[in-house]
Amino acid sequence: MDYKVIIDEIHKNLRETDNPGKVAEYIPELAKVDPDKFGVHISEVNGGAYGTGNYRDKFSIQSIVKVLSLALTYKLRGESIWSRLGYEPSGTAFNSLVQLESDRGIPKNPLINAGALVICDILISILDDPEQDFLDFVREVSDNESIEYSMNIAASERVAGYLNIALCNFIKSFGNIENDTDQVLDFYFKSCSIELSCEELSKTFLFFANGGQKPGTGGQVLTVSQVKRINAIMQTCGFYDESGDFAFRVGLPGKSGIGGGIVDVHPGKYSIAVWSPRLNKKGNSYLAMEFLEQFTTKTQMSIF
């Protein structure tokens, strides 16, 4: 299939439409981003690749990183992680406190903020140098040694991170955070600050489309079973309380971030990343959602 023609057509048409979304102004550094940036890049399992628009501009991947921290934790600790986390959709906003009290500090899934904080806590307990070791893992799966944390974005998130601070301390009160909360929060904010382009992001997630193996290298990052389970969690939980709508409209496992990025995988075929900073009311990129719905409609390819 000629993805290039389809991608160019959709990108051009959406460039000319109104975009009612708003950038994430509650994080000062994210509020500075040009709201009209719009990039797309697809990486195919068979080696094909194509990008258009601002696909080489770096942006803060934010909550998309939760899939990568989950992958490393699952790789190192296996099924034992599910004693501290669920894998069900939350049905609430990504930063909600509501469910934690009734579930005694066990987050519904690892892709909401509460779950990602528990994942960070687990990594702190098992890694010698959590921040560097996690960064090394991201570089390894990306084949990109230039990836770094953005200290400016991490500091900006810390300044505006009252709700995440509350989440971390609330989970700690139930005993499901074992380390110092400041250390957990610093690690969490830094991990969310990682900046990638659409091109880099689609390449990074390609092993989720290839049974846990990095295409072309033979390196097995995760087992086939682990990738199946993470893809399932992305499908049901990757877009917070808009996950059902995304599955209905797009039909691919994926993850969004408040930096305006969305990455999707089609198992056995490709990984595709779309970036547009203006968000809808659920915190997902308005144009990226529109693009991906049209893309799977025009290609007639989803997992369903």
Summary of the structure (lengths in Angstrom):
residues: 304
radius of gyration: 17.8
end to end distance: 18.2
largest distance: 53.5
contacts: 1088
relative contact order: 0.20
helix: 51%
strand: 12%
